[in-house]
Amino acid sequence: MKCNDSGVRVVEAKCKNKTIDEWLAMNDNDHDEELVYDQLLGPDLGFSPLVFIQFTWFKCGGMSIGLSWAHILGDSFSASNFLNIWAKIMVGQQISPQFLHKSTKTNKLINNNNNNNPILSTITKFPFSLKRVDPVGDHWKITNNIKMQSHSFHITQNQLNQLVSNVCGTYNKVKPFDVICATLWKMLAKVRGEYSSEPAIVTIIRGDHDSETTEAVSSNNQVTISTVEANDIKVSDVDTSELTELIGEKTVDETRIVEELMKKENGVSDFIVYGANLTFVNLEEAMIYDLEVRGKKPIFASYNISGVGDEGVILVLPRLEGGRIVNLVLPKKQIEGLKNKMREELGIF
């Protein structure tokens, strides 16, 4: 990673006519995007900031901190760590590098070289999780062929418990993320089946909590990229428990193949992962509520990804009150159809 001369751009904004509670009550993704400064990278990359931080003050005295982060710096887990550690440094807290990315599940530290699991030396096939795109030049953002739209669902803890219990009867190794993915995969297959083919392959991106780096750097080494294929089944008709089992037990890890291909290409071609297939991102373990400023922690936190491919991306995040927040970036036609399915079949708005 070569840093340029632009530094971190800091933006300050004021919302004079709304309190934080009033803002959150709107539940509008378009308004939330105003809390994050949005500027495309390029065309002069030497003077194009890779990081923007926006402070937005509300009339109640509350504050929003928005981060816009070039993905070359690292994944969403790295972005969370960056904000949390930045807040600690601002109050003079000493940070020990070996604890920057300590796993929330295990104390085992694994060397980033992965000598016991070498990168594949030969690429036998092009990974399903990647898609080659037309050159984007210095602007670093693809041009979508169809209009994309963002939307957010809030799944309460009771609703999540009901979703999980509906699957538990036939498949007992149930994880909430897998159930949410299976449910949305099936519903989107129904929506898309009305005018095109179903999504038969999906990409699953999870936090790699057994391989977290101990170095004081950001990276994309904190995620695993996997695919799962619905062979010989009609996704819109199959039981949700069967899709949940596919996601939980039958994914194919393509992380090392992707890494090796990127080394081989050496930046000659442009590729995307998010939206190459319908992509699900598990942010349940991301420490999105750990930021602390003046003794206060967030009452709401959310993440989104821009510049995704036409197949779309779905992020699953923890909800402070319990349950999950599901953020979607999908073709506009699919958003409307999915909202109807979620309302009719699950009572989720």
Secondary structure, DSSP 8 states (H G I E B T S, - for coil): ----S--EEEEEEEETT--HHHHHHH--HHHHGGGS------S-GGGS-SEEEEEEEETTS-EEEEEEE-GGG--HHHHHHHHHHHHHHHTT----GGGTT--SS------TT-TTS---SS--S--TT-EEE---TTS-----SS-EEEEEEEE-HHHHHHHHHHHHTT--S--HHHHHHHHHHHHHHHHHHTTS----EEEEEEE-TTS---SSS--STTEEEEEEE-TTS-TTTS-HHHHHHHHHH--EE-HHHHHHHHHHHTTSSEEE-BTTBEEEEE-TTS-TT---BTTB--S-------S--TT-EEEEEE-TTSSEEEEEEEEHHHHHHHHHHIIIII---
